[in-house]
């Protein structure tokens, strides 16, 4: 695999699978790895726990096709959670070289274990805190009243199909191969109430032809498909007790719930008992694994021989304070969580201070020599979450701020060093390394993000006006042109 040269050779882009690309990298040639691997946020049960799934062996389970975060097919863990891949990262890093890898709160353990099992020393976990982000909790009370009691009826259909498949001597794998599905036959032939799914009318017709059964269940399958997307009889029959003056509220109200209209409906007794219960907390943190390839001797010997092995404390200070393992976005929501500590006669007093500047404290600069830990939350490095400038026209759902990646590159990379990002995405690590005077090797499999990387590298030498134009252009191209609307293309 031959890399593509960008920014006069300072950035090398490998377009393809990083498992193939990394094989071309020489041993002990990389100074640091800074990356944002996929988080694989879809639960393991949803991915691999389907009826009649083959037993998982080793890491092969992650290789099965599935839709990940926000429906993205690339959000899987077959590489990010593979010790074999991270062993390749150990191989290409110089002795003492560091790896920095972002992860999600639910899957950090898999990433960190894979990195450690590959031979890295896990040195720390950094926390990137932010105030934005939307909760993905399921409203339990609403779910109770919206649920339909079709499970037994669906089970009757799938049991019927299972009996027909057994009689015909056709396996679930053969059904999937015939229809072109992956693991769906296990759901259509399930005898378990919690793992059954009614085929669509089109799938039903193919199953009939393949398995040779009659029309006995046709009407029932049609009825169940017609009910898909409908609310339950409890929901539809609820007494209307009011109407919203504006758009319906999100979430559960007092003794009532809302549908996708302006009506306010009374909740059932069962739902009322679970009012206010959900299934998830609001996301506000991303853990970051900091690992190091084993040293060749002492730290002093290693840095003299290989130029890596330590972290850049002075270069990453915030207002001369010692860099911490907490990073954040500077939002008022996050800042309010941190007390303001001021030294006074050998004692610490605490309060809260929401006024902040980029990398600066609004307090009195106590312990500014860097040995203490007093002051506001400004003593931690912060940058806002990715904005249009950071995105550079990309529609990638998880773009990281370039300032954040630049701080991390500076933390573990010597000046002029070579940084590897095997999960490049839109190339923010590449731009960050370029700003730091470093060279970069990027690896990206998805063609649309390869184009984003090329555009980002082209804009790396541009001013804010051109970046803004690119962002506006991308938004316009993403929407159909409507000459009748004044704001159609904004």
Wavefront OBJ file of the C-alpha trace (Angstrom):
o trace
v 0.000 0.000 0.000
v 1.513 3.301 -1.118
v 0.702 6.412 0.953
v -0.567 9.660 -0.519
v 1.609 12.691 0.182
v -0.046 15.836 1.559
v 1.262 19.182 2.819
v 4.536 18.847 0.928
v 5.151 15.406 2.374
v 4.647 16.325 6.024
v 1.469 14.224 6.052
v 1.306 10.714 4.596
v -2.198 9.303 4.076
v -2.788 5.557 3.757
v -6.191 4.984 2.150
v -7.384 1.574 3.281
v -7.583 -0.831 6.201
v -5.139 0.182 8.928
v -4.280 -3.479 9.554
v -2.821 -3.617 6.066
v -1.285 -0.145 6.174
v 0.559 -0.566 9.458
v 2.417 -3.580 8.051
v 4.281 -1.141 5.796
v 5.618 0.888 8.752
v 9.177 -0.029 9.864
v 9.930 -1.214 13.388
v 10.770 1.437 16.008
v 10.127 4.331 13.623
v 7.185 6.199 15.204
v 7.596 8.715 18.027
v 3.966 8.796 19.237
v 0.484 7.524 18.440
v -2.407 9.947 18.957
v -5.767 8.659 17.833
v -9.542 8.553 18.274
v -10.547 4.923 17.576
v -14.189 3.851 17.136
v -15.991 3.483 20.461
v -18.225 0.550 19.382
v -21.108 1.970 21.392
v -23.833 -0.409 20.211
v -24.188 -3.003 22.947
v -22.543 -6.394 22.577
v -25.932 -8.040 23.091
v -27.455 -6.144 20.171
v -24.441 -6.845 17.981
v -23.733 -10.467 18.718
v -26.455 -11.860 20.986
v -29.005 -12.743 18.324
v -30.775 -16.065 18.314
v -28.670 -18.942 16.972
v -25.566 -16.753 16.671
v -22.379 -18.753 16.278
v -20.243 -18.967 19.427
v -17.725 -16.136 19.647
v -14.080 -17.131 19.453
v -11.308 -14.765 20.447
v -11.816 -11.347 18.913
v -13.720 -12.638 15.880
v -17.023 -11.538 17.386
v -16.183 -7.936 16.657
v -15.681 -8.647 12.993
v -19.374 -9.270 12.387
v -21.149 -6.565 10.435
v -23.311 -4.184 12.459
v -24.353 -0.556 12.573
v -22.568 1.419 15.254
v -22.892 4.893 16.765
v -25.554 6.948 14.941
v -25.835 4.131 12.399
v -22.186 4.344 11.350
v -20.917 0.990 10.063
v -17.338 1.909 11.001
v -18.173 2.172 14.721
v -17.055 -1.345 15.558
v -14.377 -2.812 17.777
v -12.784 -5.470 15.606
v -9.614 -3.358 15.349
v -9.821 -0.913 18.261
v -10.298 -3.745 20.778
v -7.831 -6.156 19.182
v -4.568 -6.837 21.061
v -3.123 -8.088 17.762
v -3.539 -4.661 16.186
v -2.080 -2.843 19.177
v 0.903 -5.224 19.093
v 1.599 -3.816 15.665
v 1.478 -0.366 17.250
v 4.004 -1.517 19.855
v 6.211 -2.786 17.045
v 6.296 0.486 15.095
v 6.754 2.750 18.133
v 10.213 3.585 19.373
v 11.023 2.217 22.854
v 9.337 4.491 25.379
v 6.952 5.921 22.791
v 3.492 6.873 24.021
v 0.025 6.050 22.731
v -2.990 8.278 23.354
v -6.370 6.796 22.426
v -9.869 8.174 23.054
v -12.712 5.895 24.015
v -16.277 5.847 25.345
v -17.247 5.401 28.973
v -19.003 2.085 28.266
v -16.218 0.555 26.203
v -13.030 2.101 27.630
v -12.230 -1.125 29.480
v -12.058 -3.081 26.226
v -9.725 -0.547 24.604
v -7.481 -0.233 27.656
v -7.276 -4.019 28.129
v -6.385 -4.522 24.462
v -3.662 -1.863 24.684
v -2.274 -3.377 27.871
v -2.494 -6.958 26.601
v -0.536 -5.882 23.515
v 2.446 -4.956 25.685
v 1.913 -1.269 26.522
v 2.189 0.030 30.068
v -1.035 1.898 30.875
v 0.304 5.094 32.434
v -2.875 7.071 33.078
v -6.439 7.771 32.059
v -7.217 11.310 30.978
v -10.797 12.601 31.197
v -12.170 15.035 28.617
v -15.184 16.743 30.181
v -17.798 18.735 28.293
v -21.117 20.410 28.969
v -22.725 19.752 25.612
v -24.020 16.382 24.505
v -27.541 15.016 24.553
v -28.927 12.305 26.850
v -29.893 9.065 25.147
v -32.089 7.750 27.927
v -35.251 5.760 27.291
v -38.312 7.179 29.092
v -39.527 4.099 30.965
v -42.980 5.487 31.765
v -43.573 6.432 28.156
v -42.309 3.027 27.034
v -44.799 1.277 29.306
v -47.780 3.044 27.756
v -46.507 2.856 24.173
v -45.701 -0.851 24.242
v -47.877 -3.237 22.249
v -48.648 -6.694 23.558
v -47.791 -8.459 20.296
v -44.972 -10.633 21.587
v -47.001 -13.840 21.898
v -48.510 -13.328 18.438
v -45.073 -12.784 16.903
v -43.744 -15.862 18.709
v -46.542 -17.925 17.170
v -45.409 -16.802 13.698
v -41.706 -17.496 14.295
v -42.432 -20.882 15.858
v -44.493 -21.728 12.760
v -41.512 -20.778 10.541
v -39.115 -22.752 12.764
v -41.260 -25.868 12.441
v -41.405 -25.421 8.655
v -37.611 -24.989 8.445
v -37.014 -28.113 10.535
v -39.466 -30.107 8.394
v -37.733 -28.951 5.212
v -34.264 -29.662 6.623
v -33.108 -26.111 5.934
v -30.785 -24.453 8.441
v -30.880 -20.859 9.662
v -27.588 -20.186 7.892
v -29.069 -21.443 4.613
v -32.074 -19.142 5.044
v -29.786 -16.139 5.586
v -27.661 -17.091 2.578
v -30.751 -17.461 0.378
v -32.303 -14.128 1.413
v -29.023 -12.238 1.728
v -29.381 -11.352 5.412
v -26.983 -11.713 8.333
v -28.255 -13.534 11.457
v -31.884 -12.561 10.763
v -33.071 -16.141 10.236
v -32.465 -16.786 13.928
v -35.026 -14.122 14.790
v -37.587 -15.333 12.238
v -37.336 -18.927 13.517
v -36.992 -18.184 17.219
v -38.847 -20.103 19.908
v -37.904 -17.509 22.535
v -40.379 -14.681 23.242
v -37.650 -12.090 23.834
v -35.780 -12.900 20.606
v -38.445 -13.209 17.956
v -39.177 -10.863 15.067
v -41.935 -10.902 12.491
v -40.695 -10.962 8.860
v -41.765 -8.179 6.511
v -44.312 -9.105 3.802
v -41.478 -9.296 1.259
v -39.391 -11.550 3.507
v -42.448 -13.661 4.260
v -43.053 -14.317 0.572
v -39.455 -15.512 0.128
v -39.687 -17.726 3.218
v -42.862 -19.322 1.895
v -41.255 -20.168 -1.408
v -38.082 -21.480 0.237
v -39.661 -23.536 3.035
v -42.774 -24.639 1.146
v -45.454 -23.824 3.735
v -49.015 -22.695 2.992
v -51.060 -19.546 3.514
v -52.184 -20.275 7.076
v -50.249 -17.404 8.640
v -50.519 -14.829 5.837
v -53.265 -12.769 7.441
v -51.547 -12.710 10.835
v -48.210 -11.617 9.334
v -49.997 -8.853 7.416
v -51.773 -7.688 10.599
v -48.575 -7.603 12.642
v -46.769 -5.630 9.938
v -49.604 -3.119 9.762
v -49.186 -2.498 13.492
v -45.478 -1.689 13.157
v -44.907 1.920 14.080
v -48.288 2.210 15.819
v -48.618 3.049 19.496
v -50.376 0.696 21.872
v -54.097 0.668 22.557
v -53.288 2.170 25.983
v -51.594 5.139 24.300
v -54.274 5.634 21.682
v -57.053 5.292 24.243
v -55.573 7.616 26.849
v -57.765 10.494 27.979
v -56.659 13.826 26.518
v -56.299 16.330 29.363
v -54.829 19.308 27.531
v -52.822 20.599 24.632
v -49.372 22.122 24.361
v -49.198 25.733 23.273
v -45.914 25.076 21.478
v -43.927 22.020 20.423
v -44.434 18.951 22.646
v -42.058 18.669 25.552
v -39.353 16.065 25.593
v -39.599 13.763 28.562
v -42.292 12.752 30.997
v -44.658 15.248 32.620
v -46.538 15.051 35.895
v -49.226 12.351 35.536
v -49.232 12.695 31.757
v -47.191 11.956 28.697
v -46.900 13.436 25.218
v -46.994 11.918 21.739
v -45.719 13.399 18.498
v -48.521 15.934 18.443
v -49.745 18.761 20.647
v -52.058 16.607 22.807
v -51.363 15.976 26.490
v -52.523 12.521 27.525
v -53.103 10.981 30.921
v -50.673 8.218 31.825
v -51.782 4.782 32.938
v -51.389 3.684 36.551
v -48.480 1.399 35.613
v -46.648 4.201 33.778
v -47.309 6.704 36.548
v -45.422 4.516 39.018
v -42.305 4.740 36.794
v -42.530 8.460 36.078
v -39.060 9.998 35.937
v -37.159 6.739 35.454
v -34.815 6.270 32.488
v -31.942 4.124 31.280
v -28.862 6.348 30.822
v -27.024 9.373 32.179
v -26.232 12.404 30.056
v -22.788 11.942 28.452
v -20.273 14.491 29.709
v -16.936 12.670 29.671
v -14.730 10.737 27.284
v -11.902 8.704 28.825
v -8.526 8.747 27.082
v -5.977 5.973 27.542
v -2.348 7.006 27.929
v 0.063 4.116 27.430
v 3.805 3.720 26.894
v 5.899 1.141 25.118
v 8.376 -0.377 27.610
v 11.576 1.584 28.062
v 14.977 0.389 26.930
v 16.731 0.986 30.242
v 16.034 3.973 32.475
v 13.987 6.983 31.405
v 17.201 9.014 31.107
v 18.886 6.367 28.963
v 15.787 5.953 26.814
v 15.282 9.637 26.024
v 18.946 10.070 25.170
v 18.980 6.998 22.913
v 15.540 7.178 21.271
v 14.292 10.728 21.879
v 11.055 9.588 23.551
v 9.926 8.097 26.853
v 8.816 11.171 28.800
v 5.917 13.628 28.575
v 6.273 17.341 27.873
v 5.343 18.875 31.231
v 6.539 22.437 30.655
v 5.203 22.614 27.122
v 1.711 21.642 28.286
v 1.365 23.821 31.380
v -1.754 25.972 31.702
v -0.855 29.328 33.258
v 2.325 27.676 34.568
v 0.314 25.052 36.443
v 1.298 21.428 36.237
v -0.714 19.718 33.466
v -3.411 17.447 34.867
v -5.251 14.417 33.566
v -8.462 16.418 33.263
v -9.318 18.291 30.076
v -12.579 20.108 29.472
v -14.546 22.324 27.123
v -14.784 25.455 29.287
v -18.585 25.424 29.301
v -20.363 27.001 32.270
v -21.875 23.606 33.101
v -18.439 22.033 33.498
v -16.749 25.031 35.109
v -19.407 25.131 37.832
v -18.330 21.651 38.944
v -14.846 22.825 39.920
v -14.235 24.701 43.184
v -11.955 27.733 43.243
v -9.283 27.141 45.862
v -7.212 30.070 47.177
v -4.282 29.692 49.579
v -4.789 31.759 52.708
v -2.484 31.429 55.710
v -1.690 27.837 54.937
v -5.370 26.937 54.559
v -7.502 26.290 51.495
v -10.808 28.083 51.007
v -13.212 27.027 48.312
v -15.837 28.697 46.197
v -17.008 28.636 42.609
v -16.013 30.875 39.755
v -17.642 30.553 36.353
v -15.694 33.339 34.638
v -12.966 31.848 32.476
v -10.709 32.617 29.584
v -8.936 30.249 27.240
v -6.140 28.770 29.312
v -6.370 31.494 31.943
v -7.828 31.868 35.400
v -9.986 34.769 36.517
v -8.715 34.337 40.070
v -5.606 35.756 41.674
v -3.178 33.294 40.094
v -2.410 31.553 43.368
v 0.388 28.990 43.159
v 1.174 30.129 39.632
v 4.637 28.664 39.993
v 3.203 25.348 38.923
v 3.712 23.295 42.092
v 0.337 23.984 43.715
v -3.187 23.195 42.649
v -5.164 26.279 43.585
v -7.245 28.418 41.285
v -10.282 27.940 39.082
v -10.964 25.227 36.553
v -8.703 27.170 34.179
v -5.802 25.250 35.697
v -6.940 22.352 33.501
v -6.461 22.514 29.760
v -9.691 23.263 27.991
v -11.064 23.877 24.549
v -14.618 24.031 23.266
v -16.031 21.007 21.479
v -15.488 20.879 17.732
v -17.013 23.825 15.895
v -17.326 24.573 12.177
v -13.674 25.655 12.082
v -12.595 22.282 13.488
v -14.910 20.348 11.206
v -13.608 22.044 8.058
v -16.744 21.033 6.174
v -16.853 17.417 7.386
v -20.065 15.650 8.404
v -18.239 13.126 10.585
v -20.240 12.753 13.846
v -17.268 12.608 16.254
v -14.772 15.270 15.134
v -12.384 16.296 17.916
v -11.245 19.912 18.410
v -7.913 20.559 16.728
v -6.698 22.492 19.802
v -7.333 19.438 21.964
v -5.459 17.129 19.625
v -2.627 19.660 19.355
v -2.204 19.715 23.148
v -2.104 15.916 23.229
v 0.404 15.746 20.369
v 2.604 18.237 22.198
v 2.328 16.204 25.406
v 3.935 13.051 23.980
v 5.823 14.034 20.817
v 9.290 15.610 20.550
v 9.620 18.599 18.259
v 9.816 17.460 14.669
v 8.761 13.929 15.647
v 6.643 11.484 13.658
v 3.048 10.909 14.827
v 0.871 7.995 13.759
v -2.938 8.097 13.732
v -4.298 4.728 12.556
v -7.935 5.879 12.953
v -7.592 9.234 11.219
v -11.256 10.140 10.636
v -11.198 13.699 9.280
v -7.489 14.200 10.002
v -7.554 16.449 13.066
v -4.455 14.706 14.432
v -2.690 15.445 11.164
v -3.531 19.140 11.322
v -2.637 19.280 15.013
v 0.747 17.650 14.400
v 1.400 20.015 11.496
v 0.763 22.982 13.797
v 3.256 21.484 16.245
v 5.939 21.169 13.592
v 5.652 17.371 13.486
v 5.199 14.881 10.655
v 2.214 12.548 10.529
v 1.146 9.211 9.117
v -2.640 8.933 8.808
v -4.655 5.801 8.039
v -8.306 5.974 7.013
v -10.523 3.335 5.424
v -13.682 5.332 4.579
v -13.500 7.202 1.210
v -15.671 10.116 2.372
v -13.331 10.813 5.275
v -10.281 10.442 3.058
v -11.722 13.359 1.087
v -12.237 15.251 4.349
v -8.571 14.723 5.208
v -7.444 16.038 1.819
v -9.619 19.125 2.246
v -8.404 19.671 5.806
v -4.744 19.500 4.767
v -5.402 21.904 1.919
v -7.053 24.320 4.380
v -4.315 23.940 7.006
v -2.419 26.797 5.349
v -5.561 28.876 4.797
v -7.026 31.659 6.855
v -10.312 31.529 8.816
v -12.287 33.110 5.963
v -11.563 30.268 3.546
v -12.311 27.657 6.205
v -15.608 29.397 6.880
v -16.465 29.367 3.182
v -15.730 25.636 3.007
v -18.003 25.005 5.983
v -20.853 27.000 4.448
v -20.341 25.268 1.109
v -20.604 21.853 2.770
v -23.843 22.826 4.490
v -25.353 24.113 1.261
v -24.374 20.955 -0.638
v -26.064 18.883 2.055
v -29.442 20.557 1.483
v -31.646 20.662 -1.608
v -31.773 24.064 -3.225
v -35.099 25.850 -2.709
v -35.262 29.135 -4.661
v -38.559 29.990 -2.983
v -37.135 30.202 0.511
v -34.892 33.045 1.585
v -33.063 30.846 4.102
v -33.131 27.545 2.203
v -29.388 27.394 1.679
v -28.102 28.675 5.004
l 1 2 3 4 5 6 7 8 9 10 11 12 13 14 15 16 17 18 19 20 21 22 23 24 25 26 27 28 29 30 31 32 33 34 35 36 37 38 39 40 41 42 43 44 45 46 47 48 49 50 51 52 53 54 55 56 57 58 59 60 61 62 63 64 65 66 67 68 69 70 71 72 73 74 75 76 77 78 79 80 81 82 83 84 85 86 87 88 89 90 91 92 93 94 95 96 97 98 99 100 101 102 103 104 105 106 107 108 109 110 111 112 113 114 115 116 117 118 119 120 121 122 123 124 125 126 127 128 129 130 131 132 133 134 135 136 137 138 139 140 141 142 143 144 145 146 147 148 149 150 151 152 153 154 155 156 157 158 159 160 161 162 163 164 165 166 167 168 169 170 171 172 173 174 175 176 177 178 179 180 181 182 183 184 185 186 187 188 189 190 191 192 193 194 195 196 197 198 199 200 201 202 203 204 205 206 207 208 209 210 211 212 213 214 215 216 217 218 219 220 221 222 223 224 225 226 227 228 229 230 231 232 233 234 235 236 237 238 239 240 241 242 243 244 245 246 247 248 249 250 251 252 253 254 255 256 257 258 259 260 261 262 263 264 265 266 267 268 269 270 271 272 273 274 275 276 277 278 279 280 281 282 283 284 285 286 287 288 289 290 291 292 293 294 295 296 297 298 299 300 301 302 303 304 305 306 307 308 309 310 311 312 313 314 315 316 317 318 319 320 321 322 323 324 325 326 327 328 329 330 331 332 333 334 335 336 337 338 339 340 341 342 343 344 345 346 347 348 349 350 351 352 353 354 355 356 357 358 359 360 361 362 363 364 365 366 367 368 369 370 371 372 373 374 375 376 377 378 379 380 381 382 383 384 385 386 387 388 389 390 391 392 393 394 395 396 397 398 399 400 401 402 403 404 405 406 407 408 409 410 411 412 413 414 415 416 417 418 419 420 421 422 423 424 425 426 427 428 429 430 431 432 433 434 435 436 437 438 439 440 441 442 443 444 445 446 447 448 449 450 451 452 453 454 455 456 457 458 459 460 461 462 463 464 465 466 467 468 469 470 471 472 473 474 475 476 477 478 479 480 481 482 483 484 485 486 487 488 489 490
